[in-house]
Amino acid sequence: MDYEKERREAIEAGQKVLEGELTEVRYSPGYSDMNGSSHQEKLAKDDSGAWTVTCRDRDDIENPMVERTYAVSAEAVEEFAAFLRESGVLDFVNREESHSYCDDYSEWGYSIRFDNTALGGDRNAAFRFGEYQVYSKADRVLLAELETRFEALRGKLLSEITEEE
């Protein structure tokens, strides 16, 4: 039996499933972008293998994109990965669609990736969830904790680049 099938069956049975090594987290908060505003954050290793959070922000179409890169300690990433594995956050991918939609707004969302090859699974196991799903009150408390923990990963500012058009 393959890893992904075992994983699906375990989730359907209500069992907790361990994930391999965290490789990336992308987050985009909900915002109105009719004026060209943009915001994205990404936790990943840089070319040297060090963990960083990169934030890309634009206030509106009249302003340039600003990219800020922050250092992140390996210990902080491991604590965050343990939170992701143990808290139930990854189960949010199974929440029902809300059938809400707004076309002049960019919804909030997370994309979380693990390398599960050491467990016999996919090298790029992805978990995506976002605004247009139905969450309970308990889920919303956990989502707030996820946002707080993700934001707290940022350490020392390593660079700030303004992209001129």
KOLRO-977981 format. One record per residue: residue in one letter; residue number from 1; x, y, z of N, C-alpha, C in turn. Coordinates in nm, 3 decimals. Each point is the difference from the previous one (the first is absolute). Example, Ala and Ser with C-alpha at 12.3 -4.5 7.8 and 13.67 -1.06 7.14 Angstrom:
A/1/1.319/-0.569/0.780/-0.089/0.119/0.000/0.090/0.120/0.000
S/2/-0.035/0.105/-0.072/0.082/0.119/0.006/-0.077/0.109/0.073
***
This chain:
M/1/0.085/-0.118/0.000/-0.085/0.118/0.000/0.090/0.125/0.000
D/2/-0.036/0.100/-0.079/0.084/0.119/-0.008/-0.033/0.100/0.111
Y/3/0.096/0.087/0.026/-0.012/0.098/0.109/-0.122/0.089/-0.014
E/4/-0.023/0.056/-0.119/-0.111/0.093/-0.017/-0.134/-0.068/0.025
K/5/-0.015/-0.123/-0.044/-0.126/-0.073/0.024/-0.017/-0.026/0.150
E/6/0.107/-0.044/0.066/-0.006/-0.023/0.146/-0.036/0.129/0.073
R/7/0.058/0.110/-0.046/-0.027/0.130/0.062/-0.147/0.038/-0.013
R/8/-0.054/-0.011/-0.122/-0.142/0.032/-0.023/-0.091/-0.087/0.087
E/9/0.030/-0.129/0.007/-0.081/-0.091/0.080/0.007/0.036/0.148
A/10/0.118/0.037/0.048/0.015/0.038/0.141/-0.079/0.127/0.030
I/11/0.007/0.097/-0.089/-0.076/0.125/0.020/-0.149/-0.030/0.002
E/12/-0.048/-0.081/-0.094/-0.142/-0.036/-0.005/-0.044/-0.071/0.126
A/13/0.093/-0.075/0.062/-0.030/-0.071/0.125/0.015/0.090/0.123
G/14/0.036/0.127/-0.023/0.013/0.094/0.111/0.131/-0.010/0.075
Q/15/0.099/-0.065/-0.057/0.129/-0.015/0.066/0.094/0.115/-0.036
K/16/0.087/0.036/0.093/0.103/0.100/-0.027/0.106/-0.062/-0.091
V/17/0.050/0.080/-0.093/0.099/-0.048/-0.095/0.123/0.088/0.011
L/18/0.115/-0.060/0.011/0.125/0.075/0.006/0.043/0.038/-0.140
E/19/0.064/0.116/-0.009/0.055/0.045/-0.127/0.151/0.001/0.013
G/20/0.068/-0.001/-0.112/0.145/0.000/-0.004/0.058/0.137/0.030
E/21/0.100/0.038/-0.078/0.072/0.125/0.023/-0.074/0.118/-0.064
L/22/-0.023/0.104/0.080/-0.061/0.122/-0.052/0.095/0.063/-0.101
T/23/-0.051/0.037/-0.118/0.086/0.062/-0.101/-0.041/0.142/-0.034
E/24/-0.129/0.034/0.016/-0.044/0.134/-0.038/-0.138/0.029/0.057
V/25/-0.019/0.127/0.036/-0.132/0.050/0.036/-0.019/0.131/-0.073
R/26/-0.112/0.013/-0.069/-0.037/0.126/-0.065/-0.129/0.049/0.063
Y/27/-0.005/0.130/0.025/-0.118/0.060/0.061/-0.032/0.130/-0.072
S/28/-0.127/0.020/-0.026/-0.046/0.126/-0.055/-0.123/0.041/0.080
P/29/0.004/0.117/0.064/-0.116/0.045/0.075/-0.107/0.051/-0.096
G/30/-0.121/0.005/0.044/-0.106/0.058/-0.083/0.018/0.150/-0.009
Y/31/-0.019/0.055/-0.118/0.013/0.144/-0.018/-0.076/0.040/-0.125
S/32/-0.040/0.124/-0.002/-0.064/0.056/-0.118/0.110/0.043/-0.095
D/33/-0.005/-0.048/-0.122/0.109/0.033/-0.092/-0.047/0.075/-0.124
M/34/-0.111/0.072/0.011/-0.049/0.075/-0.115/0.099/0.108/-0.043
N/35/0.084/0.044/0.093/0.100/0.102/-0.031/0.139/-0.059/-0.024
G/36/0.006/-0.131/-0.012/0.128/-0.064/-0.029/0.082/-0.038/0.122
S/37/-0.062/-0.001/0.118/0.076/-0.038/0.119/0.029/-0.150/-0.004
S/38/0.105/-0.038/0.069/0.043/-0.139/-0.002/0.079/-0.029/0.127
H/39/-0.013/-0.121/0.051/0.080/-0.043/0.115/0.010/-0.152/-0.003
Q/40/0.122/-0.051/0.010/0.025/-0.144/0.011/0.117/-0.022/0.094
E/41/-0.003/-0.112/0.071/0.110/-0.039/0.086/0.037/-0.144/-0.031
K/42/0.130/-0.030/0.008/0.045/-0.136/-0.027/0.112/-0.038/0.096
L/43/-0.018/-0.113/0.066/0.103/-0.061/0.082/0.063/-0.111/-0.084
A/44/0.131/0.007/-0.018/0.071/-0.103/-0.076/0.149/0.015/0.027
K/45/0.075/-0.097/-0.046/0.147/0.011/0.008/0.049/0.081/-0.118
D/46/0.102/0.082/0.025/0.061/0.077/-0.109/0.105/-0.087/-0.070
D/47/0.072/0.058/-0.094/0.099/-0.075/-0.078/0.112/-0.060/0.086
S/48/0.027/0.062/0.115/0.106/-0.052/0.088/-0.052/-0.105/0.099
G/49/-0.132/-0.025/-0.001/-0.059/-0.098/0.090/-0.051/0.058/0.130
A/50/0.006/0.132/0.015/-0.049/0.066/0.122/-0.149/0.031/-0.017
W/51/-0.074/-0.014/0.110/-0.143/0.033/-0.002/-0.020/0.150/0.000
T/52/-0.093/0.046/-0.083/-0.037/0.142/-0.004/-0.150/0.013/-0.020
V/53/-0.053/0.115/0.039/-0.134/0.040/-0.039/0.016/0.120/-0.092
T/54/-0.059/-0.009/-0.118/0.003/0.109/-0.096/-0.140/0.057/-0.012
C/55/-0.011/0.131/0.021/-0.128/0.071/-0.010/0.006/0.093/-0.120
R/56/-0.098/-0.010/-0.087/-0.009/0.088/-0.117/-0.126/0.084/0.015
D/57/0.017/0.133/0.001/-0.111/0.092/0.024/-0.005/0.112/-0.103
R/58/-0.121/0.033/-0.039/-0.024/0.117/-0.084/-0.129/0.064/0.053
D/59/0.008/0.130/0.033/-0.117/0.071/0.051/-0.106/0.020/-0.108
D/60/0.044/0.035/-0.119/-0.090/0.019/-0.113/0.082/0.006/-0.128
I/61/-0.068/0.009/-0.112/0.068/-0.004/-0.129/0.096/0.117/-0.021
E/62/-0.022/0.106/0.075/0.085/0.120/-0.011/0.134/-0.019/0.071
N/63/0.011/-0.099/0.085/0.120/-0.021/0.081/0.074/-0.127/-0.044
P/64/0.131/-0.003/0.022/0.078/-0.118/-0.038/-0.022/-0.116/0.098
M/65/0.033/-0.120/-0.046/-0.001/-0.118/0.085/0.122/0.009/0.092
V/66/-0.020/-0.029/0.128/0.110/-0.002/0.096/0.013/-0.143/0.051
E/67/0.121/-0.053/-0.008/0.026/-0.135/0.047/0.092/0.006/0.121
R/68/-0.048/-0.055/0.111/0.079/-0.006/0.123/0.026/-0.146/0.033
T/69/0.125/-0.029/0.033/0.038/-0.137/0.035/0.049/-0.001/0.144
Y/70/-0.053/-0.093/0.078/0.032/-0.012/0.142/0.065/-0.135/0.028
A/71/0.096/0.000/0.090/0.061/-0.125/0.046/-0.100/-0.076/0.087
V/72/0.009/-0.132/-0.004/-0.083/-0.086/0.084/0.090/-0.110/0.055
S/73/-0.005/-0.024/0.128/0.085/-0.105/0.058/-0.057/-0.137/-0.032
A/74/0.089/-0.097/-0.015/-0.042/-0.138/-0.026/-0.086/-0.052/0.114
E/75/0.031/0.042/0.123/-0.080/-0.044/0.116/-0.143/0.054/-0.010
A/76/-0.014/0.125/-0.041/-0.134/0.059/-0.014/-0.078/-0.073/-0.108
V/77/0.066/-0.037/-0.109/-0.068/-0.073/-0.107/-0.043/-0.137/0.050
E/78/0.085/-0.068/0.075/-0.037/-0.132/0.051/-0.119/0.008/0.096
E/79/-0.002/0.102/0.087/-0.116/0.019/0.089/-0.126/0.028/-0.081
F/80/0.012/0.083/-0.103/-0.114/0.032/-0.085/-0.049/-0.125/-0.073
A/81/0.093/-0.080/-0.053/-0.036/-0.124/-0.069/-0.071/-0.096/0.095
A/82/0.047/-0.009/0.124/-0.066/-0.086/0.098/-0.142/0.049/0.027
F/83/-0.017/0.132/0.009/-0.134/0.056/0.017/-0.089/-0.039/-0.117
L/84/0.051/0.011/-0.121/-0.079/-0.036/-0.119/-0.043/-0.146/0.005
R/85/0.094/-0.087/0.037/-0.029/-0.144/0.002/-0.098/-0.038/0.110
E/86/0.012/0.064/0.117/-0.073/-0.045/0.118/-0.131/0.074/0.028
S/87/-0.017/0.118/-0.056/-0.114/0.084/0.036/-0.131/-0.033/-0.071
G/88/0.009/-0.066/-0.113/-0.119/-0.024/-0.081/-0.017/0.101/-0.113
V/89/0.092/0.095/-0.011/-0.008/0.101/-0.106/-0.005/-0.064/-0.138
L/90/0.077/-0.104/-0.021/0.005/-0.062/-0.133/-0.133/-0.061/-0.040
D/91/-0.085/-0.030/0.098/-0.133/-0.055/-0.028/-0.092/0.102/-0.065
F/92/0.038/0.128/0.002/-0.084/0.104/-0.060/-0.019/-0.021/-0.150
V/93/0.088/-0.076/-0.063/-0.016/-0.027/-0.143/-0.131/-0.074/-0.027
N/94/-0.053/-0.066/0.102/-0.122/-0.079/-0.017/-0.127/0.077/0.034
R/95/0.012/0.128/0.032/-0.120/0.078/0.034/-0.083/0.024/-0.126
E/96/-0.129/0.001/0.021/-0.096/0.021/-0.109/0.019/0.138/-0.064
E/97/-0.027/0.010/-0.129/0.005/0.129/-0.067/-0.115/0.086/0.049
S/98/0.024/0.131/0.013/-0.102/0.090/0.051/-0.092/0.053/-0.109
H/99/0.039/-0.010/-0.124/-0.076/0.051/-0.115/-0.012/0.152/0.002
S/100/0.084/0.067/0.080/0.009/0.145/-0.003/0.103/0.038/-0.105
Y/101/-0.018/0.116/-0.057/0.099/0.048/-0.096/-0.014/0.150/-0.014
C/102/0.113/0.067/-0.010/0.003/0.144/-0.021/0.103/0.027/-0.108
D/103/-0.038/0.067/-0.109/0.092/0.013/-0.111/0.088/0.124/0.004
D/104/-0.015/0.086/0.098/0.089/0.116/0.012/0.083/-0.009/0.128
Y/105/0.034/-0.122/0.036/0.065/-0.028/0.126/0.086/-0.124/-0.017
S/106/0.117/-0.001/0.060/0.084/-0.119/0.002/-0.015/-0.068/0.134
E/107/-0.045/-0.122/-0.002/-0.028/-0.072/0.125/0.129/-0.039/0.071
W/108/-0.010/-0.024/0.130/0.116/-0.047/0.074/0.016/-0.149/-0.029
G/109/0.123/-0.048/0.014/0.024/-0.141/-0.022/0.139/-0.043/0.041
Y/110/0.013/-0.128/0.026/0.128/-0.063/0.035/0.028/-0.114/-0.097
S/111/0.127/-0.019/-0.030/0.047/-0.117/-0.072/0.120/-0.051/0.080
I/112/-0.010/-0.123/0.047/0.103/-0.058/0.086/0.051/-0.126/-0.068
R/113/0.132/-0.011/-0.011/0.059/-0.114/-0.071/0.097/-0.077/0.090
F/114/-0.005/-0.132/-0.016/0.089/-0.091/0.071/0.068/-0.092/-0.099
D/115/0.119/-0.043/0.034/0.068/-0.106/-0.073/-0.023/-0.128/0.078
N/116/-0.081/-0.089/-0.054/-0.036/-0.124/0.069/0.074/-0.122/-0.054
T/117/0.108/0.021/-0.076/0.070/-0.114/-0.060/0.058/-0.093/0.107
A/118/0.044/0.055/0.113/0.055/-0.085/0.106/-0.107/-0.091/0.061
L/119/-0.127/0.035/-0.021/-0.111/-0.079/0.050/-0.062/-0.087/-0.110
G/120/0.062/0.002/-0.118/-0.053/-0.077/-0.112/-0.105/0.075/-0.079
G/121/-0.008/0.131/0.020/-0.102/0.079/-0.068/0.055/0.095/-0.104
D/122/-0.081/0.098/-0.030/0.030/0.098/-0.104/0.108/0.098/0.046
R/123/0.085/0.040/-0.092/0.105/0.098/0.030/-0.058/0.139/0.021
N/124/-0.118/0.023/-0.054/-0.060/0.132/0.003/-0.146/-0.010/0.043
A/125/-0.023/-0.049/0.121/-0.137/-0.013/0.052/-0.051/0.138/0.038
A/126/-0.109/0.043/-0.063/-0.050/0.136/0.019/-0.134/0.000/0.072
F/127/-0.015/0.097/0.090/-0.125/0.022/0.073/-0.041/0.144/-0.027
R/128/-0.115/0.019/-0.063/-0.047/0.136/-0.031/-0.138/0.019/0.060
F/129/-0.016/0.112/0.068/-0.131/0.037/0.053/-0.009/0.150/0.007
G/130/-0.122/0.050/0.003/-0.015/0.145/-0.003/-0.138/0.048/0.037
E/131/-0.024/0.121/-0.037/-0.118/0.073/0.044/-0.132/-0.062/-0.043
Y/132/-0.005/-0.056/-0.118/-0.127/-0.048/-0.053/-0.029/-0.144/0.041
Q/133/0.022/-0.026/0.129/-0.036/-0.128/0.061/-0.075/0.031/0.130
V/134/-0.071/-0.099/0.051/-0.080/0.018/0.122/0.083/-0.044/0.121
Y/135/0.013/0.092/0.098/0.078/-0.028/0.121/-0.087/0.018/0.123
S/136/0.022/-0.085/0.099/-0.071/0.011/0.128/0.066/0.110/0.084
K/137/-0.061/0.031/0.113/0.062/0.097/0.092/0.136/-0.051/0.048
A/138/0.009/-0.128/0.030/0.127/-0.058/0.044/0.105/0.009/-0.112
D/139/-0.044/-0.024/-0.123/0.091/0.014/-0.114/0.053/0.143/-0.009
R/140/-0.087/0.098/0.020/0.041/0.141/-0.012/0.101/0.037/0.109
V/141/-0.016/-0.058/0.118/0.099/0.022/0.107/0.135/-0.057/-0.044
L/142/-0.003/-0.119/-0.058/0.123/-0.065/-0.046/0.061/0.077/-0.118
L/143/-0.083/0.053/-0.088/0.051/0.083/-0.111/0.069/0.126/0.052
A/144/-0.056/0.060/0.104/0.063/0.119/0.060/0.135/-0.037/0.061
E/145/0.007/-0.116/0.064/0.127/-0.046/0.056/0.101/-0.028/-0.111
L/146/-0.045/-0.059/-0.110/0.088/-0.025/-0.114/0.058/0.131/-0.052
E/147/-0.084/0.100/-0.016/0.047/0.130/-0.050/0.101/0.062/0.096
T/148/-0.028/-0.006/0.130/0.090/0.055/0.100/0.135/-0.072/-0.001
R/149/-0.004/-0.131/-0.005/0.124/-0.078/0.000/0.081/0.022/-0.129
F/150/-0.070/0.010/-0.113/0.070/0.024/-0.125/0.068/0.136/0.001
E/151/-0.070/0.101/0.046/0.057/0.135/0.007/0.120/0.005/0.095
A/152/-0.007/-0.077/0.109/0.107/0.001/0.100/0.130/-0.065/-0.049
L/153/-0.005/-0.070/-0.112/0.121/-0.062/-0.054/0.105/0.101/-0.044
R/154/-0.046/0.117/-0.041/0.092/0.102/-0.053/0.102/0.044/0.104
G/155/0.124/-0.014/-0.037/0.109/0.048/0.085/0.057/0.129/-0.055
K/156/0.130/0.008/-0.002/0.071/0.119/-0.046/-0.028/0.027/-0.148
L/157/-0.023/0.127/-0.032/-0.017/0.041/-0.139/0.133/-0.016/-0.072
L/158/0.004/-0.083/-0.106/0.122/-0.026/-0.075/0.015/0.092/-0.120
S/159/-0.113/0.031/-0.064/0.007/0.086/-0.117/-0.135/0.065/-0.027
E/160/0.006/0.114/-0.068/-0.121/0.067/-0.045/0.030/0.055/-0.140
I/161/-0.077/-0.048/-0.095/0.021/0.038/-0.140/-0.128/0.065/-0.051
T/162/0.014/0.115/-0.060/-0.112/0.067/-0.064/0.014/-0.019/-0.150
E/163/-0.099/-0.065/-0.059/0.003/-0.026/-0.144/-0.056/0.121/-0.075
E/164/0.086/0.069/-0.067/-0.045/0.114/-0.080/-0.050/-0.051/-0.135
E/165/-0.105/0.058/-0.049/-0.058/-0.043/-0.127/0.073/0.064/-0.116
***
